[in-house]
Amino acid sequence: MNDKALGGGLLVWILLGLVVYLYLKFFSPWPVLTVKVTAFTAVAALMSIVAWIGYSMATKPPLGPLEDLLSDIEDI
């Protein structure tokens, strides 16, 4: 799949999502529920990213001895 097709598909999905959100927010009988779900999704996405960073940091193998790093810098 080329980049133009991927970008076009992403554009279409985002525009459809905006139309659905517009309907749910302003024309549905559940506008408060829409805001609650949106807020929860945003917080959950942010916390998931932070958790992913924490997991990556926790599972990263330790660095070698400091002397090896310093000698690599001196070689440059």
mmJSON file of the N, C-alpha and C atoms, coordinates in Angstrom:
{"data_MODEL":{"atom_site":{
"group_PDB":["ATOM","ATOM","ATOM","ATOM","ATOM","ATOM","ATOM","ATOM","ATOM","ATOM","ATOM","ATOM","ATOM","ATOM","ATOM","ATOM","ATOM","ATOM","ATOM","ATOM","ATOM","ATOM","ATOM","ATOM","ATOM","ATOM","ATOM","ATOM","ATOM","ATOM","ATOM","ATOM","ATOM","ATOM","ATOM","ATOM","ATOM","ATOM","ATOM","ATOM","ATOM","ATOM","ATOM","ATOM","ATOM","ATOM","ATOM","ATOM","ATOM","ATOM","ATOM","ATOM","ATOM","ATOM","ATOM","ATOM","ATOM","ATOM","ATOM","ATOM","ATOM","ATOM","ATOM","ATOM","ATOM","ATOM","ATOM","ATOM","ATOM","ATOM","ATOM","ATOM","ATOM","ATOM","ATOM","ATOM","ATOM","ATOM","ATOM","ATOM","ATOM","ATOM","ATOM","ATOM","ATOM","ATOM","ATOM","ATOM","ATOM","ATOM","ATOM","ATOM","ATOM","ATOM","ATOM","ATOM","ATOM","ATOM","ATOM","ATOM","ATOM","ATOM","ATOM","ATOM","ATOM","ATOM","ATOM","ATOM","ATOM","ATOM","ATOM","ATOM","ATOM","ATOM","ATOM","ATOM","ATOM","ATOM","ATOM","ATOM","ATOM","ATOM","ATOM","ATOM","ATOM","ATOM","ATOM","ATOM","ATOM","ATOM","ATOM","ATOM","ATOM","ATOM","ATOM","ATOM","ATOM","ATOM","ATOM","ATOM","ATOM","ATOM","ATOM","ATOM","ATOM","ATOM","ATOM","ATOM","ATOM","ATOM","ATOM","ATOM","ATOM","ATOM","ATOM","ATOM","ATOM","ATOM","ATOM","ATOM","ATOM","ATOM","ATOM","ATOM","ATOM","ATOM","ATOM","ATOM","ATOM","ATOM","ATOM","ATOM","ATOM","ATOM","ATOM","ATOM","ATOM","ATOM","ATOM","ATOM","ATOM","ATOM","ATOM","ATOM","ATOM","ATOM","ATOM","ATOM","ATOM","ATOM","ATOM","ATOM","ATOM","ATOM","ATOM","ATOM","ATOM","ATOM","ATOM","ATOM","ATOM","ATOM","ATOM","ATOM","ATOM","ATOM","ATOM","ATOM","ATOM","ATOM","ATOM","ATOM","ATOM","ATOM","ATOM","ATOM","ATOM","ATOM","ATOM","ATOM","ATOM","ATOM","ATOM","ATOM","ATOM","ATOM","ATOM","ATOM"],
"id":[1,2,3,4,5,6,7,8,9,10,11,12,13,14,15,16,17,18,19,20,21,22,23,24,25,26,27,28,29,30,31,32,33,34,35,36,37,38,39,40,41,42,43,44,45,46,47,48,49,50,51,52,53,54,55,56,57,58,59,60,61,62,63,64,65,66,67,68,69,70,71,72,73,74,75,76,77,78,79,80,81,82,83,84,85,86,87,88,89,90,91,92,93,94,95,96,97,98,99,100,101,102,103,104,105,106,107,108,109,110,111,112,113,114,115,116,117,118,119,120,121,122,123,124,125,126,127,128,129,130,131,132,133,134,135,136,137,138,139,140,141,142,143,144,145,146,147,148,149,150,151,152,153,154,155,156,157,158,159,160,161,162,163,164,165,166,167,168,169,170,171,172,173,174,175,176,177,178,179,180,181,182,183,184,185,186,187,188,189,190,191,192,193,194,195,196,197,198,199,200,201,202,203,204,205,206,207,208,209,210,211,212,213,214,215,216,217,218,219,220,221,222,223,224,225,226,227,228],
"type_symbol":["N","C","C","N","C","C","N","C","C","N","C","C","N","C","C","N","C","C","N","C","C","N","C","C","N","C","C","N","C","C","N","C","C","N","C","C","N","C","C","N","C","C","N","C","C","N","C","C","N","C","C","N","C","C","N","C","C","N","C","C","N","C","C","N","C","C","N","C","C","N","C","C","N","C","C","N","C","C","N","C","C","N","C","C","N","C","C","N","C","C","N","C","C","N","C","C","N","C","C","N","C","C","N","C","C","N","C","C","N","C","C","N","C","C","N","C","C","N","C","C","N","C","C","N","C","C","N","C","C","N","C","C","N","C","C","N","C","C","N","C","C","N","C","C","N","C","C","N","C","C","N","C","C","N","C","C","N","C","C","N","C","C","N","C","C","N","C","C","N","C","C","N","C","C","N","C","C","N","C","C","N","C","C","N","C","C","N","C","C","N","C","C","N","C","C","N","C","C","N","C","C","N","C","C","N","C","C","N","C","C","N","C","C","N","C","C","N","C","C","N","C","C","N","C","C","N","C","C"],
"label_atom_id":["N","CA","C","N","CA","C","N","CA","C","N","CA","C","N","CA","C","N","CA","C","N","CA","C","N","CA","C","N","CA","C","N","CA","C","N","CA","C","N","CA","C","N","CA","C","N","CA","C","N","CA","C","N","CA","C","N","CA","C","N","CA","C","N","CA","C","N","CA","C","N","CA","C","N","CA","C","N","CA","C","N","CA","C","N","CA","C","N","CA","C","N","CA","C","N","CA","C","N","CA","C","N","CA","C","N","CA","C","N","CA","C","N","CA","C","N","CA","C","N","CA","C","N","CA","C","N","CA","C","N","CA","C","N","CA","C","N","CA","C","N","CA","C","N","CA","C","N","CA","C","N","CA","C","N","CA","C","N","CA","C","N","CA","C","N","CA","C","N","CA","C","N","CA","C","N","CA","C","N","CA","C","N","CA","C","N","CA","C","N","CA","C","N","CA","C","N","CA","C","N","CA","C","N","CA","C","N","CA","C","N","CA","C","N","CA","C","N","CA","C","N","CA","C","N","CA","C","N","CA","C","N","CA","C","N","CA","C","N","CA","C","N","CA","C","N","CA","C","N","CA","C","N","CA","C","N","CA","C","N","CA","C","N","CA","C"],
"label_alt_id":[null,null,null,null,null,null,null,null,null,null,null,null,null,null,null,null,null,null,null,null,null,null,null,null,null,null,null,null,null,null,null,null,null,null,null,null,null,null,null,null,null,null,null,null,null,null,null,null,null,null,null,null,null,null,null,null,null,null,null,null,null,null,null,null,null,null,null,null,null,null,null,null,null,null,null,null,null,null,null,null,null,null,null,null,null,null,null,null,null,null,null,null,null,null,null,null,null,null,null,null,null,null,null,null,null,null,null,null,null,null,null,null,null,null,null,null,null,null,null,null,null,null,null,null,null,null,null,null,null,null,null,null,null,null,null,null,null,null,null,null,null,null,null,null,null,null,null,null,null,null,null,null,null,null,null,null,null,null,null,null,null,null,null,null,null,null,null,null,null,null,null,null,null,null,null,null,null,null,null,null,null,null,null,null,null,null,null,null,null,null,null,null,null,null,null,null,null,null,null,null,null,null,null,null,null,null,null,null,null,null,null,null,null,null,null,null,null,null,null,null,null,null,null,null,null,null,null,null],
"label_comp_id":["MET","MET","MET","ASN","ASN","ASN","ASP","ASP","ASP","LYS","LYS","LYS","ALA","ALA","ALA","LEU","LEU","LEU","GLY","GLY","GLY","GLY","GLY","GLY","GLY","GLY","GLY","LEU","LEU","LEU","LEU","LEU","LEU","VAL","VAL","VAL","TRP","TRP","TRP","ILE","ILE","ILE","LEU","LEU","LEU","LEU","LEU","LEU","GLY","GLY","GLY","LEU","LEU","LEU","VAL","VAL","VAL","VAL","VAL","VAL","TYR","TYR","TYR","LEU","LEU","LEU","TYR","TYR","TYR","LEU","LEU","LEU","LYS","LYS","LYS","PHE","PHE","PHE","PHE","PHE","PHE","SER","SER","SER","PRO","PRO","PRO","TRP","TRP","TRP","PRO","PRO","PRO","VAL","VAL","VAL","LEU","LEU","LEU","THR","THR","THR","VAL","VAL","VAL","LYS","LYS","LYS","VAL","VAL","VAL","THR","THR","THR","ALA","ALA","ALA","PHE","PHE","PHE","THR","THR","THR","ALA","ALA","ALA","VAL","VAL","VAL","ALA","ALA","ALA","ALA","ALA","ALA","LEU","LEU","LEU","MET","MET","MET","SER","SER","SER","ILE","ILE","ILE","VAL","VAL","VAL","ALA","ALA","ALA","TRP","TRP","TRP","ILE","ILE","ILE","GLY","GLY","GLY","TYR","TYR","TYR","SER","SER","SER","MET","MET","MET","ALA","ALA","ALA","THR","THR","THR","LYS","LYS","LYS","PRO","PRO","PRO","PRO","PRO","PRO","LEU","LEU","LEU","GLY","GLY","GLY","PRO","PRO","PRO","LEU","LEU","LEU","GLU","GLU","GLU","ASP","ASP","ASP","LEU","LEU","LEU","LEU","LEU","LEU","SER","SER","SER","ASP","ASP","ASP","ILE","ILE","ILE","GLU","GLU","GLU","ASP","ASP","ASP","ILE","ILE","ILE"],
"label_asym_id":["A","A","A","A","A","A","A","A","A","A","A","A","A","A","A","A","A","A","A","A","A","A","A","A","A","A","A","A","A","A","A","A","A","A","A","A","A","A","A","A","A","A","A","A","A","A","A","A","A","A","A","A","A","A","A","A","A","A","A","A","A","A","A","A","A","A","A","A","A","A","A","A","A","A","A","A","A","A","A","A","A","A","A","A","A","A","A","A","A","A","A","A","A","A","A","A","A","A","A","A","A","A","A","A","A","A","A","A","A","A","A","A","A","A","A","A","A","A","A","A","A","A","A","A","A","A","A","A","A","A","A","A","A","A","A","A","A","A","A","A","A","A","A","A","A","A","A","A","A","A","A","A","A","A","A","A","A","A","A","A","A","A","A","A","A","A","A","A","A","A","A","A","A","A","A","A","A","A","A","A","A","A","A","A","A","A","A","A","A","A","A","A","A","A","A","A","A","A","A","A","A","A","A","A","A","A","A","A","A","A","A","A","A","A","A","A","A","A","A","A","A","A","A","A","A","A","A","A"],
"label_entity_id":["1","1","1","1","1","1","1","1","1","1","1","1","1","1","1","1","1","1","1","1","1","1","1","1","1","1","1","1","1","1","1","1","1","1","1","1","1","1","1","1","1","1","1","1","1","1","1","1","1","1","1","1","1","1","1","1","1","1","1","1","1","1","1","1","1","1","1","1","1","1","1","1","1","1","1","1","1","1","1","1","1","1","1","1","1","1","1","1","1","1","1","1","1","1","1","1","1","1","1","1","1","1","1","1","1","1","1","1","1","1","1","1","1","1","1","1","1","1","1","1","1","1","1","1","1","1","1","1","1","1","1","1","1","1","1","1","1","1","1","1","1","1","1","1","1","1","1","1","1","1","1","1","1","1","1","1","1","1","1","1","1","1","1","1","1","1","1","1","1","1","1","1","1","1","1","1","1","1","1","1","1","1","1","1","1","1","1","1","1","1","1","1","1","1","1","1","1","1","1","1","1","1","1","1","1","1","1","1","1","1","1","1","1","1","1","1","1","1","1","1","1","1","1","1","1","1","1","1"],
"label_seq_id":[1,1,1,2,2,2,3,3,3,4,4,4,5,5,5,6,6,6,7,7,7,8,8,8,9,9,9,10,10,10,11,11,11,12,12,12,13,13,13,14,14,14,15,15,15,16,16,16,17,17,17,18,18,18,19,19,19,20,20,20,21,21,21,22,22,22,23,23,23,24,24,24,25,25,25,26,26,26,27,27,27,28,28,28,29,29,29,30,30,30,31,31,31,32,32,32,33,33,33,34,34,34,35,35,35,36,36,36,37,37,37,38,38,38,39,39,39,40,40,40,41,41,41,42,42,42,43,43,43,44,44,44,45,45,45,46,46,46,47,47,47,48,48,48,49,49,49,50,50,50,51,51,51,52,52,52,53,53,53,54,54,54,55,55,55,56,56,56,57,57,57,58,58,58,59,59,59,60,60,60,61,61,61,62,62,62,63,63,63,64,64,64,65,65,65,66,66,66,67,67,67,68,68,68,69,69,69,70,70,70,71,71,71,72,72,72,73,73,73,74,74,74,75,75,75,76,76,76],
"pdbx_PDB_ins_code":[null,null,null,null,null,null,null,null,null,null,null,null,null,null,null,null,null,null,null,null,null,null,null,null,null,null,null,null,null,null,null,null,null,null,null,null,null,null,null,null,null,null,null,null,null,null,null,null,null,null,null,null,null,null,null,null,null,null,null,null,null,null,null,null,null,null,null,null,null,null,null,null,null,null,null,null,null,null,null,null,null,null,null,null,null,null,null,null,null,null,null,null,null,null,null,null,null,null,null,null,null,null,null,null,null,null,null,null,null,null,null,null,null,null,null,null,null,null,null,null,null,null,null,null,null,null,null,null,null,null,null,null,null,null,null,null,null,null,null,null,null,null,null,null,null,null,null,null,null,null,null,null,null,null,null,null,null,null,null,null,null,null,null,null,null,null,null,null,null,null,null,null,null,null,null,null,null,null,null,null,null,null,null,null,null,null,null,null,null,null,null,null,null,null,null,null,null,null,null,null,null,null,null,null,null,null,null,null,null,null,null,null,null,null,null,null,null,null,null,null,null,null,null,null,null,null,null,null],
"Cartn_x":[0.854,0.0,0.898,0.605,1.446,0.99,1.806,1.544,0.305,0.041,-1.136,-2.421,-2.478,-3.667,-3.847,-2.758,-2.822,-3.26,-2.688,-3.058,-4.502,-4.946,-6.335,-7.312,-6.966,-7.816,-7.892,-6.761,-6.737,-7.582,-7.48,-8.279,-9.768,-10.187,-11.6,-12.079,-11.296,-11.698,-11.823,-10.896,-10.942,-12.172,-12.455,-13.631,-14.923,-15.005,-16.181,-16.298,-15.166,-15.18,-15.651,-15.233,-15.686,-17.189,-17.706,-19.141,-19.919,-19.456,-20.122,-20.057,-18.892,-18.754,-19.661,-19.74,-20.627,-22.066,-22.496,-23.859,-24.074,-23.151,-23.323,-23.296,-22.504,-22.363,-23.542,-24.029,-25.03,-26.432,-26.592,-27.908,-28.448,-27.654,-28.141,-28.725,-29.491,-30.043,-29.018,-27.758,-26.755,-25.506,-25.621,-24.403,-23.451,-23.988,-23.121,-22.342,-22.998,-22.315,-21.201,-21.439,-20.423,-19.185,-19.388,-18.258,-17.527,-18.268,-17.629,-16.793,-17.318,-16.582,-15.35,-15.49,-14.355,-13.264,-13.654,-12.669,-11.972,-12.73,-12.127,-11.151,-11.524,-10.659,-9.358,-9.452,-8.25,-7.326,-7.886,-7.071,-6.473,-7.255,-6.756,-5.633,-5.744,-4.69,-3.405,-3.526,-2.351,-1.688,-2.477,-1.926,-1.306,-1.872,-1.303,0.061,0.2,1.503,2.536,2.162,3.086,3.438,2.455,2.725,3.664,3.502,4.375,5.805,5.967,7.304,7.907,7.118,7.612,8.005,7.207,7.534,8.832,8.966,10.193,11.416,11.281,12.407,12.716,11.682,11.885,12.482,12.194,12.669,13.915,14.416,15.623,16.823,17.684,18.856,19.765,20.453,21.317,22.484,22.97,24.142,25.379,26.407,27.671,28.372,29.567,30.318,30.589,30.677,30.902,32.229,33.218,34.523,34.433,33.609,33.459,32.821,31.804,31.175,32.149,32.95,33.909,34.975,35.421,36.447,35.865,34.584,33.959,33.895,33.628,33.571,34.963,35.984,37.343,37.828,37.33,37.724,37.195,36.158,35.53,36.325],
"Cartn_y":[-1.175,0.0,1.236,2.186,3.371,4.431,5.455,6.485,7.306,7.545,8.336,7.615,6.315,5.557,5.515,5.327,5.309,6.671,7.743,9.087,9.413,9.011,9.247,8.487,7.24,6.454,7.057,7.524,8.165,9.435,10.216,11.434,11.111,10.098,9.723,9.264,8.432,7.952,9.092,10.043,11.179,12.041,12.298,13.103,12.4,11.097,10.353,10.393,10.266,10.346,11.701,12.76,14.101,14.275,13.73,13.817,13.047,11.863,11.076,11.803,12.374,13.11,14.336,15.054,16.205,15.798,14.715,14.232,13.868,13.085,12.645,13.814,14.818,15.946,16.904,17.211,18.265,17.787,16.61,16.204,14.938,14.259,13.031,13.359,12.447,12.686,12.438,12.093,11.793,12.66,13.981,14.797,14.711,14.558,14.471,13.159,12.085,10.797,10.871,11.582,11.741,12.442,13.487,14.207,13.314,12.551,11.652,10.583,10.005,8.971,9.577,10.778,11.449,11.754,12.278,12.601,11.336,10.274,9.016,8.484,8.538,8.043,8.842,10.165,10.997,10.687,10.563,10.258,8.859,7.896,6.534,6.468,7.223,7.238,7.834,8.938,9.564,8.637,8.014,7.102,5.864,5.409,4.257,4.596,5.796,6.211,6.288,6.864,6.956,5.558,4.652,3.281,2.577,2.812,2.222,2.716,4.006,4.553,3.929,3.811,3.194,1.743,0.999,-0.403,-0.497,0.387,0.38,0.682,1.639,1.981,0.842,0.164,-0.896,-2.151,-2.41,-3.648,-3.44,-2.218,-1.945,-2.572,-3.232,-3.825,-2.724,-3.021,-1.995,-1.646,-0.425,-0.012,-0.714,-0.763,-1.354,-0.439,-0.819,0.013,1.401,2.389,3.763,3.929,3.156,3.258,2.926,1.929,1.564,2.699,3.359,4.473,5.625,5.907,7.0,6.705,5.467,5.121,5.209,4.876,5.019,6.488,7.369,8.807,9.317,8.859,9.311,8.85,7.713,7.202,8.053,8.795,9.596,10.796],
"Cartn_z":[0.0,0.0,0.0,-0.873,-0.938,0.069,0.21,1.21,0.887,-0.386,-0.755,-0.378,-0.61,-0.26,1.254,1.967,3.427,3.963,3.435,3.865,3.52,2.34,1.946,2.828,3.136,4.028,5.421,5.909,7.224,7.22,6.17,6.052,6.076,5.323,5.279,6.655,7.333,8.655,9.663,9.618,10.535,10.253,8.985,8.652,9.072,8.862,9.317,10.842,11.528,12.986,13.474,12.79,13.171,12.959,11.87,11.613,12.68,13.028,14.078,15.413,15.741,17.002,17.009,15.892,15.791,16.055,15.445,15.677,17.146,17.702,19.087,20.066,19.784,20.71,20.637,19.436,19.297,18.948,18.382,17.913,18.564,19.373,20.004,21.377,21.926,23.274,24.389,24.046,25.073,24.954,24.913,24.742,25.935,27.138,28.318,28.299,27.907,27.801,26.756,25.666,24.63,25.19,25.985,26.578,27.569,28.355,29.322,28.623,27.57,26.836,26.172,25.611,24.98,25.998,27.15,28.187,28.679,28.894,29.339,28.3,27.034,25.972,25.903,26.048,26.009,27.185,28.383,29.561,29.446,28.978,28.826,27.793,26.704,25.687,26.254,26.977,27.572,28.593,29.445,30.449,29.8,28.695,27.988,27.414,26.886,26.354,27.465,28.603,29.729,30.245,30.298,30.728,29.76,28.473,27.462,27.642,27.892,28.133,29.393,30.452,31.682,31.48,30.745,30.464,29.666,28.669,27.863,28.719,29.632,30.503,31.466,31.975,32.954,32.334,31.067,30.441,29.591,29.502,28.726,29.424,28.688,29.337,29.889,30.972,31.572,30.651,30.813,30.056,30.583,29.779,30.206,31.2,31.606,32.548,31.964,32.836,32.426,31.694,32.074,31.434,29.94,29.587,28.197,27.4,27.993,27.314,27.126,28.157,28.057,27.016,26.942,25.959,24.535,24.375,23.063,22.661,23.597,23.289,22.936,23.646,23.379,22.008,21.532,20.226,19.081,19.331,18.274,17.955],
"occupancy":[1.0,1.0,1.0,1.0,1.0,1.0,1.0,1.0,1.0,1.0,1.0,1.0,1.0,1.0,1.0,1.0,1.0,1.0,1.0,1.0,1.0,1.0,1.0,1.0,1.0,1.0,1.0,1.0,1.0,1.0,1.0,1.0,1.0,1.0,1.0,1.0,1.0,1.0,1.0,1.0,1.0,1.0,1.0,1.0,1.0,1.0,1.0,1.0,1.0,1.0,1.0,1.0,1.0,1.0,1.0,1.0,1.0,1.0,1.0,1.0,1.0,1.0,1.0,1.0,1.0,1.0,1.0,1.0,1.0,1.0,1.0,1.0,1.0,1.0,1.0,1.0,1.0,1.0,1.0,1.0,1.0,1.0,1.0,1.0,1.0,1.0,1.0,1.0,1.0,1.0,1.0,1.0,1.0,1.0,1.0,1.0,1.0,1.0,1.0,1.0,1.0,1.0,1.0,1.0,1.0,1.0,1.0,1.0,1.0,1.0,1.0,1.0,1.0,1.0,1.0,1.0,1.0,1.0,1.0,1.0,1.0,1.0,1.0,1.0,1.0,1.0,1.0,1.0,1.0,1.0,1.0,1.0,1.0,1.0,1.0,1.0,1.0,1.0,1.0,1.0,1.0,1.0,1.0,1.0,1.0,1.0,1.0,1.0,1.0,1.0,1.0,1.0,1.0,1.0,1.0,1.0,1.0,1.0,1.0,1.0,1.0,1.0,1.0,1.0,1.0,1.0,1.0,1.0,1.0,1.0,1.0,1.0,1.0,1.0,1.0,1.0,1.0,1.0,1.0,1.0,1.0,1.0,1.0,1.0,1.0,1.0,1.0,1.0,1.0,1.0,1.0,1.0,1.0,1.0,1.0,1.0,1.0,1.0,1.0,1.0,1.0,1.0,1.0,1.0,1.0,1.0,1.0,1.0,1.0,1.0,1.0,1.0,1.0,1.0,1.0,1.0,1.0,1.0,1.0,1.0,1.0,1.0,1.0,1.0,1.0,1.0,1.0,1.0],
"B_iso_or_equiv":[0.0,0.0,0.0,0.0,0.0,0.0,0.0,0.0,0.0,0.0,0.0,0.0,0.0,0.0,0.0,0.0,0.0,0.0,0.0,0.0,0.0,0.0,0.0,0.0,0.0,0.0,0.0,0.0,0.0,0.0,0.0,0.0,0.0,0.0,0.0,0.0,0.0,0.0,0.0,0.0,0.0,0.0,0.0,0.0,0.0,0.0,0.0,0.0,0.0,0.0,0.0,0.0,0.0,0.0,0.0,0.0,0.0,0.0,0.0,0.0,0.0,0.0,0.0,0.0,0.0,0.0,0.0,0.0,0.0,0.0,0.0,0.0,0.0,0.0,0.0,0.0,0.0,0.0,0.0,0.0,0.0,0.0,0.0,0.0,0.0,0.0,0.0,0.0,0.0,0.0,0.0,0.0,0.0,0.0,0.0,0.0,0.0,0.0,0.0,0.0,0.0,0.0,0.0,0.0,0.0,0.0,0.0,0.0,0.0,0.0,0.0,0.0,0.0,0.0,0.0,0.0,0.0,0.0,0.0,0.0,0.0,0.0,0.0,0.0,0.0,0.0,0.0,0.0,0.0,0.0,0.0,0.0,0.0,0.0,0.0,0.0,0.0,0.0,0.0,0.0,0.0,0.0,0.0,0.0,0.0,0.0,0.0,0.0,0.0,0.0,0.0,0.0,0.0,0.0,0.0,0.0,0.0,0.0,0.0,0.0,0.0,0.0,0.0,0.0,0.0,0.0,0.0,0.0,0.0,0.0,0.0,0.0,0.0,0.0,0.0,0.0,0.0,0.0,0.0,0.0,0.0,0.0,0.0,0.0,0.0,0.0,0.0,0.0,0.0,0.0,0.0,0.0,0.0,0.0,0.0,0.0,0.0,0.0,0.0,0.0,0.0,0.0,0.0,0.0,0.0,0.0,0.0,0.0,0.0,0.0,0.0,0.0,0.0,0.0,0.0,0.0,0.0,0.0,0.0,0.0,0.0,0.0,0.0,0.0,0.0,0.0,0.0,0.0],
"pdbx_formal_charge":[null,null,null,null,null,null,null,null,null,null,null,null,null,null,null,null,null,null,null,null,null,null,null,null,null,null,null,null,null,null,null,null,null,null,null,null,null,null,null,null,null,null,null,null,null,null,null,null,null,null,null,null,null,null,null,null,null,null,null,null,null,null,null,null,null,null,null,null,null,null,null,null,null,null,null,null,null,null,null,null,null,null,null,null,null,null,null,null,null,null,null,null,null,null,null,null,null,null,null,null,null,null,null,null,null,null,null,null,null,null,null,null,null,null,null,null,null,null,null,null,null,null,null,null,null,null,null,null,null,null,null,null,null,null,null,null,null,null,null,null,null,null,null,null,null,null,null,null,null,null,null,null,null,null,null,null,null,null,null,null,null,null,null,null,null,null,null,null,null,null,null,null,null,null,null,null,null,null,null,null,null,null,null,null,null,null,null,null,null,null,null,null,null,null,null,null,null,null,null,null,null,null,null,null,null,null,null,null,null,null,null,null,null,null,null,null,null,null,null,null,null,null,null,null,null,null,null,null],
"auth_seq_id":[1,1,1,2,2,2,3,3,3,4,4,4,5,5,5,6,6,6,7,7,7,8,8,8,9,9,9,10,10,10,11,11,11,12,12,12,13,13,13,14,14,14,15,15,15,16,16,16,17,17,17,18,18,18,19,19,19,20,20,20,21,21,21,22,22,22,23,23,23,24,24,24,25,25,25,26,26,26,27,27,27,28,28,28,29,29,29,30,30,30,31,31,31,32,32,32,33,33,33,34,34,34,35,35,35,36,36,36,37,37,37,38,38,38,39,39,39,40,40,40,41,41,41,42,42,42,43,43,43,44,44,44,45,45,45,46,46,46,47,47,47,48,48,48,49,49,49,50,50,50,51,51,51,52,52,52,53,53,53,54,54,54,55,55,55,56,56,56,57,57,57,58,58,58,59,59,59,60,60,60,61,61,61,62,62,62,63,63,63,64,64,64,65,65,65,66,66,66,67,67,67,68,68,68,69,69,69,70,70,70,71,71,71,72,72,72,73,73,73,74,74,74,75,75,75,76,76,76],
"auth_comp_id":["MET","MET","MET","ASN","ASN","ASN","ASP","ASP","ASP","LYS","LYS","LYS","ALA","ALA","ALA","LEU","LEU","LEU","GLY","GLY","GLY","GLY","GLY","GLY","GLY","GLY","GLY","LEU","LEU","LEU","LEU","LEU","LEU","VAL","VAL","VAL","TRP","TRP","TRP","ILE","ILE","ILE","LEU","LEU","LEU","LEU","LEU","LEU","GLY","GLY","GLY","LEU","LEU","LEU","VAL","VAL","VAL","VAL","VAL","VAL","TYR","TYR","TYR","LEU","LEU","LEU","TYR","TYR","TYR","LEU","LEU","LEU","LYS","LYS","LYS","PHE","PHE","PHE","PHE","PHE","PHE","SER","SER","SER","PRO","PRO","PRO","TRP","TRP","TRP","PRO","PRO","PRO","VAL","VAL","VAL","LEU","LEU","LEU","THR","THR","THR","VAL","VAL","VAL","LYS","LYS","LYS","VAL","VAL","VAL","THR","THR","THR","ALA","ALA","ALA","PHE","PHE","PHE","THR","THR","THR","ALA","ALA","ALA","VAL","VAL","VAL","ALA","ALA","ALA","ALA","ALA","ALA","LEU","LEU","LEU","MET","MET","MET","SER","SER","SER","ILE","ILE","ILE","VAL","VAL","VAL","ALA","ALA","ALA","TRP","TRP","TRP","ILE","ILE","ILE","GLY","GLY","GLY","TYR","TYR","TYR","SER","SER","SER","MET","MET","MET","ALA","ALA","ALA","THR","THR","THR","LYS","LYS","LYS","PRO","PRO","PRO","PRO","PRO","PRO","LEU","LEU","LEU","GLY","GLY","GLY","PRO","PRO","PRO","LEU","LEU","LEU","GLU","GLU","GLU","ASP","ASP","ASP","LEU","LEU","LEU","LEU","LEU","LEU","SER","SER","SER","ASP","ASP","ASP","ILE","ILE","ILE","GLU","GLU","GLU","ASP","ASP","ASP","ILE","ILE","ILE"],
"auth_asym_id":["A","A","A","A","A","A","A","A","A","A","A","A","A","A","A","A","A","A","A","A","A","A","A","A","A","A","A","A","A","A","A","A","A","A","A","A","A","A","A","A","A","A","A","A","A","A","A","A","A","A","A","A","A","A","A","A","A","A","A","A","A","A","A","A","A","A","A","A","A","A","A","A","A","A","A","A","A","A","A","A","A","A","A","A","A","A","A","A","A","A","A","A","A","A","A","A","A","A","A","A","A","A","A","A","A","A","A","A","A","A","A","A","A","A","A","A","A","A","A","A","A","A","A","A","A","A","A","A","A","A","A","A","A","A","A","A","A","A","A","A","A","A","A","A","A","A","A","A","A","A","A","A","A","A","A","A","A","A","A","A","A","A","A","A","A","A","A","A","A","A","A","A","A","A","A","A","A","A","A","A","A","A","A","A","A","A","A","A","A","A","A","A","A","A","A","A","A","A","A","A","A","A","A","A","A","A","A","A","A","A","A","A","A","A","A","A","A","A","A","A","A","A","A","A","A","A","A","A"],
"auth_atom_id":["N","CA","C","N","CA","C","N","CA","C","N","CA","C","N","CA","C","N","CA","C","N","CA","C","N","CA","C","N","CA","C","N","CA","C","N","CA","C","N","CA","C","N","CA","C","N","CA","C","N","CA","C","N","CA","C","N","CA","C","N","CA","C","N","CA","C","N","CA","C","N","CA","C","N","CA","C","N","CA","C","N","CA","C","N","CA","C","N","CA","C","N","CA","C","N","CA","C","N","CA","C","N","CA","C","N","CA","C","N","CA","C","N","CA","C","N","CA","C","N","CA","C","N","CA","C","N","CA","C","N","CA","C","N","CA","C","N","CA","C","N","CA","C","N","CA","C","N","CA","C","N","CA","C","N","CA","C","N","CA","C","N","CA","C","N","CA","C","N","CA","C","N","CA","C","N","CA","C","N","CA","C","N","CA","C","N","CA","C","N","CA","C","N","CA","C","N","CA","C","N","CA","C","N","CA","C","N","CA","C","N","CA","C","N","CA","C","N","CA","C","N","CA","C","N","CA","C","N","CA","C","N","CA","C","N","CA","C","N","CA","C","N","CA","C","N","CA","C","N","CA","C","N","CA","C","N","CA","C","N","CA","C","N","CA","C"],
"pdbx_PDB_model_num":[1,1,1,1,1,1,1,1,1,1,1,1,1,1,1,1,1,1,1,1,1,1,1,1,1,1,1,1,1,1,1,1,1,1,1,1,1,1,1,1,1,1,1,1,1,1,1,1,1,1,1,1,1,1,1,1,1,1,1,1,1,1,1,1,1,1,1,1,1,1,1,1,1,1,1,1,1,1,1,1,1,1,1,1,1,1,1,1,1,1,1,1,1,1,1,1,1,1,1,1,1,1,1,1,1,1,1,1,1,1,1,1,1,1,1,1,1,1,1,1,1,1,1,1,1,1,1,1,1,1,1,1,1,1,1,1,1,1,1,1,1,1,1,1,1,1,1,1,1,1,1,1,1,1,1,1,1,1,1,1,1,1,1,1,1,1,1,1,1,1,1,1,1,1,1,1,1,1,1,1,1,1,1,1,1,1,1,1,1,1,1,1,1,1,1,1,1,1,1,1,1,1,1,1,1,1,1,1,1,1,1,1,1,1,1,1,1,1,1,1,1,1,1,1,1,1,1,1]
}}}
